[in-house]
Amino acid sequence: MSTHRSTSEETTCGPITIVHADEQIIIIDKPAAMLTHPHPRDPAAPTVVDLLRRRYPGVANVHRLDRMTTGAMVLARTPDAARELSRQFRDREVGKRYLAIVRGHTQDQGSITVPLEQPANGEEVAARTDYRTIAGGRVAEPIGRYEEGWFSLVELTLHTGRTHQARRHLHRINHPVLGDTKHGDKNYNRWATAKTGEKHLYLRATELSFRHPRDGEPVMVRLGLPENWMRLLETVGISEVSSTLQGP
């Protein structure tokens, strides 16, 4: 039976929202601008793992989100839980869905299967991202070379877990994520920053489903959209967003 972890269970650990915690796992809402674990290029940067270990000694990550990506993550509190969750991710048994605000009007739905290079060795590996368009919007003002701005809110299902997969795949179909400084459109990014007063990557892990390592019981966490997303969606004319997508 699927379990929806409600916001009534939420606490905080510094800037991290803890959606659920038990003796085996922790489910969090990762904030933006935070690494999942230490990185040699920025060893002094605060990380999810470091902050959580102040309250939960021995916690370990079993997957990661990009530094600027927000949303649902599960971490293990015991070695047995880490092994079982890692196996589920490795065997592609974990369900992962994201929401993104992108440039342009996307098709109603589609599947992106362009192979992606691995940063470590340049080898191309199979990757698949399915998308579904939730709504489209526009603003009647020029953005870069475009006479007016077009936007889409899309739901993404990742069937593989490649580095920057969602961002790179959306770039490949000419619908880059708003706020993506590496794979995005600099003119759209500047426009969004000017409108909102903040730099933000509009990619959020909103759903994560897996089996609890303790007893195999299905677990599903769904996270809504924060206020800064809702304000931008209203600005681009996407105000009719289902209540299930909105945060508390």
N, C-alpha and C positions, 0 to 999 in steps of 0.2 A: 504494500500500500504506500502510495507516494505521500511524503510529508512536506508540508509547506511551513517553513520556519517563519513565524510571524514576528513583526516588529516589537511585540511585547517582550521578547526575550533580549532585546538589544541592550548592550552596555558599550562603554568605550574604553580604549587603551591608548591614551594619547590621541592622535588624530584618526585612529583606526576604530571603526564601528564593528563590534563583535555581535554578529547576528545570532550565533548559537555556539555553546561550548558544553562539552561533556568530558568524560574521562578519556575518550579516544580521539576526538576531533575538535577542531575549532573552525567555524565558518565566519568569514569576515566580509565587510564591504571595504575593499581597498581604496584608499584615497589616491588622488592624482599626485604626480611628482614624487613618488616613493618607489624605490627599488624593492623587489621581492626579497632578494638576498644580496650579500655583499658582492661588489664587482671590482675587479682589480683596477679598472680605469677611474673609479671614484670610491676609494676604500673608506673615506670618512663620511659618506652619505648615509643618512638614516635608512634603515630597511625594515620591512614588515617583520622579518624573522627576529631581528635584534630587539625591536620594541615589544613584541609579544613574549619573548623569553624573559623579560623583566617580571611578568606576571605568571607565565606558564613555562617554567624551565624545561628544556629539552624539546620544545616544539620544533617541527621540521616542515619545510615546504615540500610538496610533492608535485607541484606544477608552478607556473609563474604567469604573471601578467606584465606587459610592458610598463615601463616606468610611468608613463603618462596616462595609461589606461586605468579606469576605475572599475569597481564591481566585485562580483562574487568570487571568493577563493576559499578552498578548504585546505587546512593544514593538519598534520598528524601530531598527536601528543605522546605516542608510544612507538617503539620500533616495529611492533607487529602491525599497527595501523598504518605506518609509513610504507611498509612492504606491500600491504594489500591495496592501499590507494594507488601506489606507484604502478602496481600490476594493472589496475583498472585503467589508468591513463595510458599505459603502454599498449594494452590490448584494445584500446579505443572503445571502452565500455562506458565512458563518462560522457554525458550529454552537456554540450556547451553552446549557449546562445548569447548573442550580443545585439545591442542596438547601436546604430551609427547615424549621424547626420552627415550627408554627403553632398557634393556639388552635382547639380544637374537633376534631371528627372530619370530615374531608373525604370527599367521594364518592370512589369507586375511581379515577376519572379524569374529566377535563373540559377544556374549552377556554374561556378568558375572553377575550372580544373587545370589551369595553367601551372606547370611544374615550377617550383621555386628553388633558387640556389641556396644552399646552406652557407651561412657566413663563414663557418670554420674552414671549409675546404673547397667551396665553389661548386660542389656537386649538385646537380639538379635532382630534386626528389618530388614525388607525387604529392599533390595538395588539392583539397577540395573544400570550397566554401559555397554553400547554398544561400540565396538571399530572397527575401520577400519584401516588397514595398508596402509600407503601412500608409504613408501619405506623402503628398508632394506639396511644395509651396513656392512662392516667388516674392521678390521685392522689385518694385518699379524704380530701380536706380542702377546705374552702371557699376559693374564690378570687373576691373581689368578690361579685357577686350570685349566683354559681353555687355550688351545694352541694358540688360536687367539680370538679376540674380535668380537662379533656379536651384531648388534644394529638394532633397528627399530624406525621409526618415525610413530606414530599412532595418529589418531583422535579419541577422546572420546566424547560420548554423555551421559550425566548424567541425568537419569530419576528420581533420588532421590537425596537428599542433605545430606548425612551422613558425619560425621566427617572423614576427610582424605579418603573419599570414593574412589576417583580415585587411590590414592597411595596404599591403602589397597587391592583393587580389583586386580590391576596389580601385586602386590606381590603374591596374591593367585594363579595366573596362571603362576607364576615363570618368570614374565617379569617386575621386579621392575623398577621404574623410576630412571634414572641416577641422582645422587646427593641427593637421599633421604636417610638422615642419620638415620631415624627410621625404615623404611620398606625396605630399599634398599640393594645393594650388596656393601660392604665396599671396595672390590678390584676394582670394576668398578668405584666407587666414587673417589678413590685415583687416578686412571688412568686419569679420566676426569679433576681432579684438576691439576694434573701434566701437562696435555696437554694445558689447558686453562689459568692456573695461577690464577684461582678463584674457590671458592666453590659456586656452583649454583644448584638449583633444576630445572631440565628441565621439568617443568610442567607449562603450560601457558593457561589461559582462553582466547581463541581467538574469541569467538562469544557469544553474549548475545542478546536474542530477547524477547520482552515483549510488552505490550500495554501502551501507554503513559497515565498516570493517569489523564491528563487534558481532553482528548477527545477520548480516546480509540484507537487512531491511532497506527498501528503497528510500532515498532521501532526495528531496528537491527543494532548492532555495530559489525564490524569485525576488528580485530587487526592482524597485520602481526608479523613476527618473528624478534626479534632484532639481531644485528650484532653478538653477542656472540653465539647465536644459529646457525647462518649461518656458522660461522667459525668451530664450532664443527661438524656440519653435513658434511661439506667438508672434515674434518679430517677423518671421518669414512666412506667416500665414498658415501655420499648422497648429491650430488651436483646438481642434476636435480630436484630442488624444484620449484613448480609452483610459478609464480610471485605474485599470490594472497596470498601466505603464507609469502612473504617477507615484511618487514617493509618499511617505507619510506626512 
